[in-house]
Amino acid sequence: MEDLVMAAKIILFVSIVNVWFFRANRGTQWRAGDSKNMKEEFKIYGLSETMMYSVGFLKVLSAIGLIVSIWFPVLAIPASAAMGFLMVGAIWMHLKVKDPLKKALPAFLFLLLSAFIWLYSTGLI
């Protein structure tokens, strides 16, 4: 089970870093509406550029917390809770703008991974 939790942490870290540092200025099939980059996506959501940077900072910080929690397990609970909360927000935004459910799939999968890490770290599974 511990290996699965570590894999979940690594997957979340790599995915978030990829999205926010390497794909922020590229279009993907997962972006809201017909946006071609992160700024356009947040505009579709009705959110400011400041909010985009704030959300990005929090997601990257949570991802760093998850990867560091491999060596410092005390960080796993707050980092996975924060990531889960942010993923609920991402799913909500896709629903708000009436995106097809497919576009919320990565956020939903990241929410499940975050919940799995949180449940394991709290001893509930």
ROZALO-435431 format. One line per 10 residues: number of its first residue (from 1); their letters; for each residue x, y, z of C-alpha. Coordinates in nm, 3 decimals. Layout:
NUM> a> X Y Z | ...
This chain:
1> medlvmaaki> 0.000 0.000 0.000 | 0.286 0.232 0.083 | 0.419 0.198 -0.273 | 0.079 0.298 -0.414 | 0.073 0.606 -0.192 | 0.422 0.701 -0.304 | 0.320 0.652 -0.668 | 0.015 0.875 -0.613 | 0.235 1.147 -0.464 | 0.477 1.129 -0.756
11> ilfvsivnvw> 0.199 1.130 -1.015 | 0.040 1.437 -0.857 | 0.371 1.621 -0.828 | 0.480 1.553 -1.186 | 0.134 1.633 -1.326 | 0.095 1.963 -1.142 | 0.448 2.077 -1.227 | 0.388 1.980 -1.590 | 0.060 2.172 -1.613 | 0.176 2.487 -1.436
21> ffranrgtqw> 0.533 2.516 -1.566 | 0.548 2.340 -1.902 | 0.193 2.347 -2.041 | 0.056 2.676 -1.904 | 0.088 2.844 -2.243 | -0.038 2.550 -2.447 | -0.383 2.430 -2.531 | -0.499 2.086 -2.422 | -0.820 1.892 -2.454 | -0.877 1.948 -2.083
31> ragdsknmke> -0.884 2.331 -2.085 | -1.212 2.508 -2.019 | -1.419 2.607 -2.319 | -1.199 2.669 -2.620 | -0.913 2.829 -2.425 | -0.564 2.792 -2.565 | -0.368 2.864 -2.244 | -0.403 2.906 -1.869 | -0.482 3.279 -1.884 | -0.767 3.223 -2.130
41> efkiyglset> -0.896 2.935 -1.920 | -0.915 3.144 -1.603 | -1.083 3.422 -1.800 | -1.351 3.172 -1.910 | -1.400 3.083 -1.544 | -1.449 3.452 -1.468 | -1.134 3.464 -1.257 | -0.854 3.720 -1.266 | -0.492 3.672 -1.360 | -0.406 3.729 -0.993
51> mmysvgflkv> -0.636 3.440 -0.902 | -0.465 3.225 -1.167 | -0.125 3.288 -1.012 | -0.264 3.232 -0.661 | -0.421 2.899 -0.756 | -0.104 2.797 -0.940 | 0.109 2.885 -0.639 | -0.116 2.683 -0.407 | -0.125 2.382 -0.639 | 0.252 2.380 -0.685
61> lsaiglivsi> 0.306 2.430 -0.311 | 0.072 2.139 -0.237 | 0.249 1.923 -0.497 | 0.585 2.006 -0.338 | 0.438 1.920 0.002 | 0.328 1.583 -0.134 | 0.665 1.495 -0.282 | 0.851 1.611 0.031 | 0.609 1.406 0.242 | 0.780 1.094 0.106
71> wfpvlaipas> 1.064 1.182 0.346 | 0.863 1.390 0.597 | 0.528 1.209 0.633 | 0.383 1.479 0.858 | 0.330 1.691 0.543 | 0.109 1.434 0.370 | -0.215 1.524 0.548 | -0.211 1.902 0.495 | -0.068 1.873 0.141 | -0.321 1.613 0.027
81> aamgflmvga> -0.608 1.803 0.192 | -0.504 2.126 0.018 | -0.467 1.949 -0.316 | -0.806 1.784 -0.275 | -0.969 2.117 -0.192 | -0.811 2.277 -0.500 | -0.931 1.989 -0.719 | -1.286 2.031 -0.591 | -1.254 2.394 -0.699 | -1.128 2.291 -1.043
91> iwmhlkvkdp> -1.418 2.050 -1.089 | -1.661 2.320 -0.975 | -1.520 2.566 -1.231 | -1.564 2.316 -1.516 | -1.923 2.256 -1.407 | -1.984 2.631 -1.369 | -1.889 2.700 -1.731 | -2.081 2.393 -1.848 | -1.780 2.212 -1.987 | -1.833 1.850 -2.091
101> lkkalpaflf> -1.761 1.624 -1.793 | -1.458 1.487 -1.982 | -1.276 1.818 -1.925 | -1.302 1.775 -1.548 | -1.159 1.422 -1.561 | -0.799 1.513 -1.467 | -0.918 1.719 -1.169 | -1.146 1.432 -1.063 | -0.861 1.180 -1.086 | -0.631 1.413 -0.891
111> lllsafiwly> -0.906 1.450 -0.629 | -0.923 1.071 -0.596 | -0.544 1.045 -0.564 | -0.543 1.322 -0.302 | -0.823 1.152 -0.107 | -0.635 0.821 -0.121 | -0.318 0.984 0.015 | -0.517 1.164 0.287 | -0.706 0.850 0.392 | -0.385 0.647 0.409
121> stgli> -0.197 0.920 0.596 | -0.472 0.956 0.856 | -0.482 0.580 0.908 | -0.835 0.542 0.777 | -0.721 0.287 0.517
